[in-house]
């Protein structure tokens, strides 16, 4: 078992209902549990079935099981499946050491209540200002090239693994994919590799 950079590591996964937030959280959790870590997951749903905000709290420890909810201002990593939701989570859970990994493709949540979607470059600028480091991963675009937009989730998981922020590697995630998606192993591993390739310098 690799030593964690801190214990616990607090991960927030944010998105819009229907994007696959729960799958991403379970995939990360299963992979880490298989490696011997304690993982606690807490789900927070807005109007998730109707396209509202969805957020998952994930606490990873080498020592013990923690209570699931992350306190405000205490996230170490924010994995954002959508830019406005990423920014929203940064404003609540961010701090001077938080790292964000974000898919810049907008999804219009019902929470906007008919308001126009904010200018994406403006949103991304704020995300970068509120994060010590930001990884921009064009997961939806890459997934569409592969013929299935839902693969954006696996691409983001691959990107997260490549940052080295969590003790996740290709072999660990490969095993978790075979466990969770036995009928779609090849395409998910291909998407995972796309994500691993999307982050440079690690």
PEHUDA-V693492 format. One record per pair of residues at least 12 apart in sequence whose C-alpha atoms are under 8 Angstrom apart, sorted by the first residue. I is the first residue (numbers start at 0). GAP is how many residues later the second one is. Records with the same first field share a line. If there is no record, write none. Layout:
I->GAP / GAP
//
This chain:
0->34 / 35 / 36
1->165
2->59
3->57 / 58 / 162 / 163
4->160
6->53 / 54 / 55 / 56
7->51 / 52 / 53 / 54 / 58
8->50 / 51 / 52 / 66 / 67
9->47 / 48 / 49 / 50 / 60 / 64 / 65 / 66 / 67
10->46 / 47 / 48 / 64 / 65 / 66 / 67 / 68
11->43 / 44 / 45 / 46 / 63 / 65 / 66 / 67 / 77
12->12 / 42 / 43 / 44 / 45 / 65 / 66 / 67 / 68
13->39 / 40 / 41 / 42 / 64 / 65 / 66 / 67 / 68 / 71 / 72 / 75
14->38 / 39 / 40 / 65 / 66 / 67 / 70 / 71
15->32 / 35 / 36 / 37 / 38 / 65 / 66 / 69 / 91 / 93
16->30 / 31 / 32 / 33 / 34 / 35 / 36 / 37
17->30 / 31 / 32 / 33
18->62 / 131 / 134
19->130 / 133
20->33 / 34 / 35 / 60
21->21 / 34
23->129 / 130 / 133
24->16 / 31 / 33
26->146 / 149 / 150 / 153
27->129 / 145
28->12 / 29
29->146
30->137 / 141 / 142 / 144 / 145
31->28 / 135 / 136 / 140
33->138
34->137
35->26
36->23 / 24 / 25 / 26
37->22 / 23 / 24 / 25 / 26 / 27
38->19 / 20 / 21 / 22 / 26 / 27
39->17 / 18 / 19 / 20 / 25 / 26 / 27 / 28
40->15 / 16 / 17 / 18 / 27 / 28
41->14 / 15 / 16 / 26 / 27
42->12 / 13 / 14
43->12 / 13
49->60
50->57 / 58 / 59
51->57 / 58 / 59
52->32 / 56 / 58
56->12 / 13
57->12
69->23
70->22
71->20 / 21 / 22
72->19 / 20 / 21 / 22
73->19 / 20 / 21
74->18 / 19 / 20 / 23
75->18 / 21 / 22 / 23
76->21 / 22 / 23 / 24 / 88
77->12 / 20 / 21 / 22 / 23
78->21 / 22 / 23 / 77 / 81
79->20 / 21 / 22 / 23
80->21 / 22 / 23 / 72 / 75
81->20 / 21 / 22 / 23 / 24 / 25
82->19 / 20 / 21 / 22 / 23 / 37 / 40 / 41
83->22 / 34 / 39
85->14 / 16 / 41
86->36 / 39 / 40
89->37 / 40 / 41
90->39
93->36 / 37
94->35 / 36
95->34 / 35 / 36
96->34 / 35
97->32 / 33 / 34 / 35
98->32 / 33 / 34 / 35
99->27 / 31 / 33 / 34 / 35
100->33 / 34 / 35 / 36 / 55 / 58 / 59
101->32 / 33 / 34 / 35
102->33 / 34 / 35 / 36 / 37 / 53
103->16 / 20 / 32 / 33 / 34
104->33 / 35
105->14
134->64
136->19 / 22 / 58 / 61 / 62
138->12 / 13 / 14 / 16 / 17 / 56
139->12
141->52
142->12 / 48
150->37 / 40
151->39
153->34 / 37 / 38 / 41
154->36 / 37 / 38 / 39 / 40 / 41
155->36 / 39
156->35 / 38
157->12 / 33 / 34 / 35 / 36 / 37 / 38
158->36 / 37 / 38 / 39 / 40
159->35 / 36
160->35
161->33 / 34 / 35 / 37 / 40
162->36 / 39
163->38
169->22 / 23
173->15
176->12
//
